[in-house]
């Protein structure tokens, strides 16, 4: 059974490298982003995208 991995700040450099490292692993990727307009590449990689900001709890799903 695949594990679910949530990556915060998913459009950043470190998170992009983490997604590269997880490619091919049996995981369900979820990505938290602040700006949905930057998330198309994440969706193309199969990530389920959530929009929110950790500094603003009311924006979190």
Residue frames as a rotation matrix with the C-alpha (Angstrom) as fourth column:
UNK 1
0.582 0.814 0.000 0.00
0.814 -0.582 0.000 0.00
0.000 0.000 -1.000 0.00
UNK 2
-0.161 -0.683 0.712 1.53
0.608 -0.637 -0.474 3.36
0.778 0.356 0.518 -1.00
UNK 3
-0.235 -0.001 -0.972 2.23
0.875 -0.437 -0.210 5.93
-0.424 -0.900 0.104 1.67
UNK 4
0.688 0.449 0.570 1.01
0.625 -0.766 -0.151 9.49
0.369 0.460 -0.808 1.36
UNK 5
-0.342 -0.848 -0.404 3.65
0.915 -0.398 0.060 12.23
-0.212 -0.350 0.913 1.43
UNK 6
0.838 0.543 0.049 2.73
0.544 -0.829 -0.129 15.90
-0.029 0.135 -0.990 1.92
UNK 7
-0.328 -0.934 0.145 5.33
0.942 -0.335 -0.031 18.35
0.077 0.126 0.989 0.66
UNK 8
0.652 0.491 -0.577 5.00
0.567 -0.822 -0.059 21.91
-0.503 -0.289 -0.814 1.93
UNK 9
0.271 -0.540 -0.797 6.42
-0.455 -0.801 0.389 24.80
-0.848 0.257 -0.463 -0.05
UNK 10
0.343 -0.067 0.937 6.20
0.411 0.907 -0.086 22.48
-0.845 0.415 0.338 -3.01
UNK 11
0.936 -0.022 0.351 7.16
0.326 -0.322 -0.889 25.02
0.133 0.946 -0.294 -5.67
UNK 12
0.708 -0.705 0.034 10.50
-0.636 -0.616 0.466 25.75
-0.308 -0.351 -0.884 -3.99
UNK 13
0.125 -0.800 -0.587 13.97
-0.860 0.208 -0.465 24.45
0.494 0.563 -0.662 -4.84
UNK 14
-0.749 -0.427 0.506 14.34
-0.645 0.644 -0.412 21.97
-0.149 -0.635 -0.758 -1.97
UNK 15
0.002 0.850 0.526 10.84
-0.416 0.479 -0.773 20.61
-0.909 -0.218 0.355 -2.43
UNK 16
0.664 0.162 -0.730 11.40
-0.748 0.129 -0.651 20.17
-0.011 0.978 0.207 -6.15
UNK 17
-0.366 -0.872 -0.325 14.53
-0.796 0.474 -0.377 18.14
0.483 0.121 -0.867 -5.40
UNK 18
-0.625 0.218 0.750 12.55
-0.507 0.617 -0.602 16.07
-0.594 -0.756 -0.275 -2.90
UNK 19
0.517 0.855 -0.036 9.93
-0.533 0.289 -0.795 15.33
-0.669 0.430 0.605 -5.54
UNK 20
0.306 -0.513 -0.802 12.72
-0.850 0.233 -0.473 14.29
0.429 0.826 -0.364 -7.92
UNK 21
-0.719 -0.655 0.232 14.07
-0.678 0.591 -0.437 11.92
0.149 -0.472 -0.869 -5.27
UNK 22
-0.369 0.676 0.638 10.62
-0.390 0.511 -0.766 10.41
-0.844 -0.532 0.075 -4.70
UNK 23
0.195 0.445 -0.874 9.98
-0.978 0.018 -0.210 9.83
-0.078 0.895 0.439 -8.39
UNK 24
-0.209 -0.205 -0.956 9.43
-0.496 0.865 -0.077 6.14
0.843 0.458 -0.282 -8.97
UNK 25
-0.993 -0.062 0.101 8.69
-0.118 0.415 -0.902 5.48
0.014 -0.908 -0.420 -5.31
UNK 26
-0.379 0.912 -0.154 5.30
0.568 0.361 0.740 4.09
0.731 0.193 -0.655 -4.48
UNK 27
-0.703 0.183 -0.687 3.92
0.534 -0.502 -0.680 7.18
-0.470 -0.845 0.255 -2.75
UNK 28
0.340 0.802 0.490 0.89
0.904 -0.423 0.065 9.38
0.259 0.421 -0.869 -3.17
UNK 29
-0.731 -0.681 -0.042 2.22
0.674 -0.712 -0.200 12.92
0.106 -0.174 0.979 -3.46
UNK 30
0.599 0.800 -0.035 0.33
0.793 -0.587 0.163 15.84
0.110 -0.126 -0.986 -2.00
UNK 31
-0.514 -0.801 0.307 1.68
0.781 -0.585 -0.220 19.33
0.355 0.127 0.926 -2.41
UNK 32
0.475 0.583 -0.660 0.89
0.780 -0.625 0.009 22.44
-0.407 -0.519 -0.752 -0.37
UNK 33
-0.505 -0.591 0.629 1.42
0.813 -0.571 0.116 25.68
0.290 0.570 0.769 -2.30
UNK 34
-0.409 0.348 -0.843 0.60
0.393 -0.767 -0.507 29.31
-0.823 -0.539 0.177 -1.61
UNK 35
-0.247 0.227 -0.942 0.15
-0.716 -0.698 0.020 30.25
-0.653 0.680 0.334 -5.27
UNK 36
0.323 0.495 0.807 -2.01
0.111 0.827 -0.552 27.94
-0.940 0.268 0.212 -7.37
UNK 37
0.894 0.036 -0.448 -0.75
-0.411 -0.337 -0.847 29.56
-0.181 0.941 -0.287 -10.58
UNK 38
-0.041 -0.986 -0.159 2.65
-0.995 0.054 -0.078 27.92
0.086 0.155 -0.984 -9.97
UNK 39
-0.136 0.045 0.990 1.24
-0.606 0.786 -0.119 24.43
-0.784 -0.616 -0.080 -9.40
UNK 40
0.689 0.471 -0.551 0.70
-0.718 0.341 -0.606 23.16
-0.097 0.814 0.573 -12.97
UNK 41
-0.090 -0.824 -0.559 4.08
-0.729 0.437 -0.527 21.40
0.679 0.360 -0.640 -13.00
UNK 42
-0.735 -0.118 0.668 3.22
-0.627 0.495 -0.602 19.63
-0.259 -0.861 -0.438 -9.74
UNK 43
0.298 0.921 0.249 -0.07
-0.606 0.384 -0.697 18.41
-0.738 0.057 0.673 -11.14
UNK 44
0.541 -0.160 -0.825 1.73
-0.772 0.294 -0.563 17.20
0.333 0.942 0.035 -14.27
UNK 45
-0.565 -0.809 -0.161 3.94
-0.619 0.545 -0.565 15.09
0.545 -0.220 -0.809 -11.99
UNK 46
-0.209 0.598 -0.773 0.86
0.254 0.797 0.548 13.51
0.944 -0.081 -0.319 -10.44
UNK 47
-0.931 -0.155 -0.330 0.72
0.355 -0.179 -0.918 15.48
0.083 -0.972 0.222 -7.21
UNK 48
0.220 0.975 -0.019 -2.58
0.864 -0.186 0.468 16.36
0.453 -0.119 -0.883 -5.60
UNK 49
-0.689 -0.563 0.457 -2.29
0.393 -0.820 -0.417 20.12
0.609 -0.108 0.786 -4.99
UNK 50
0.380 0.714 -0.588 -3.68
0.922 -0.240 0.305 22.02
0.077 -0.658 -0.749 -2.00
UNK 51
-0.150 -0.364 0.919 -3.53
0.290 -0.905 -0.311 25.81
0.945 0.220 0.242 -1.73
UNK 52
0.876 0.388 -0.287 -2.81
0.389 -0.217 0.895 27.30
0.285 -0.896 -0.341 1.68
UNK 53
0.087 -0.830 0.550 -0.29
-0.263 -0.552 -0.791 29.15
0.961 -0.076 -0.266 3.82
UNK 54
-0.016 -0.157 -0.987 1.17
0.760 0.640 -0.114 27.70
0.650 -0.752 0.109 7.03
UNK 55
-0.933 -0.350 -0.090 1.38
0.332 -0.734 -0.592 31.25
0.141 -0.582 0.801 8.42
UNK 56
-0.568 0.818 0.083 -2.39
-0.820 -0.572 0.018 31.63
0.062 -0.058 0.996 7.96
UNK 57
-0.905 0.122 0.408 -4.14
-0.033 0.935 -0.354 28.59
-0.425 -0.334 -0.841 9.47
UNK 58
0.009 0.992 -0.127 -7.52
-0.239 -0.121 -0.963 29.69
-0.971 0.039 0.236 8.08
UNK 59
0.171 0.005 -0.985 -6.25
-0.973 -0.156 -0.170 29.00
-0.154 0.988 -0.022 4.55
UNK 60
-0.809 -0.585 0.053 -5.36
-0.576 0.808 0.123 25.38
-0.114 0.069 -0.991 5.23
UNK 61
-0.171 0.770 -0.615 -7.63
-0.597 0.416 0.686 22.62
0.784 0.484 0.388 3.93
